[in-house]
């Protein structure tokens, strides 16, 4: 039987946006589909809807992918007056305006091209709302890439937002062909939350690293190593957003401050770069009050290839993940595995992220919210870097963690949705 392989992919995060590693999940899947004879259209936000973007990032978009940019504004930035706006204007998220623009742009595209499946992807909940209404109006099968759980016991904290998230979940469960998640714990979470739903409805497609992009990036390892030998500075890098709740670095900052006071680390032998942390003003105040702004550096977002270059050139990589995210695995964890650099993982040993990094054998793992354990782990970690006692996976072994590997599974889910 001849299959109509046309897809409308709804994703807020898409090049040329900066500061989101999650954009590369969509990008890798879209690239795979387009290269495998899918007529692929991405419905995304207008550039004014992005806080940070870089023209250079446009080069990531495959030539054989059609991109529609619908009207979108950030309520906090564009629709506020003197920094204030009505709370309902940020429901289900700050990009609520995209729902209307996305719906009409998507509907026009559907009537012109008639796709066989609609895909929507989190973490911008508005994408799922657009997909739901397009599905309702057209009857086209819908697959939702939830990635991580939406409505949880303690998230969102705002009651109205949580109710809307729960409404989105219920509509997706009722109308989607499948809901896709990125971690085993997330699958188990939803199976328990909706016990009446067939377990096969929930599909696991993990995050990963983009091998095509990694292969095109060469690290300046010789120069970096030479500089470190001369300066004796071990550079630790966290690349990406640090959420104050899910990735709270407070205990880490306290640990670094005490180690500095104890003269176990100093500006001449240690540097932590927080690249594109996203909450610089909040963190800057903490770093200054603890007198560690000389060893913990806040750095702005940079284009993705440059971020990978920096990752490959660092001595070690930092990952932060709170216990309430035990059933989530950030894309960063897979990129760290591919980078073949030692990882200091401040997360739970029993969570999905901890289990992943432990299996890769490249990490020192300790809780995010325990200052004393962080102090001990950081010293052990730095000594292991100096000794060179970490073992890394081969490129062949790490390929199973790539987005290219998982894109094949994702395509099978789409094909089953349109049969």
Buried (B, 14 or more C-beta within 10 A) or exposed (E): EEEEBBBBBBBBBBBBBBBBBBBBBBBBBBBBBBEEEBBBBBBBBBEEBBEBBBEBBEEBBBEBBBBBBBBBBBBBEEBBEEEEBEEEBBBBBBBBBBBBBBBBBBBEBBEEEEBBBBBBBBBBBBBBBBBBBBBEEBEBBBBBBBBBBBBBEEBBEEEEBBBBBBBBBEBBBEBBBBBBBBBBBBBBBBBEBBEEBEEEBBBEBBBBBBBBBBEEBEBEEEEBEEEBEEEEBBBBBBBBBBBEEBBBBBBBBBBBBBBBEEEBBEEEBBBBBBBBBBBBEEBBEBBEEBEBBEBBBBBEBBBBBBBBBBBBBBBBBBBBBBEBBBBBBBBBBBBBBBBBBBBBBBBBBEBBBBBBBEEBEBBBBBBBBBBEBBBBBBBEBBEBBEEEEBEBBEEEEBBEBBBBBBBEEBBEBBBBBBE
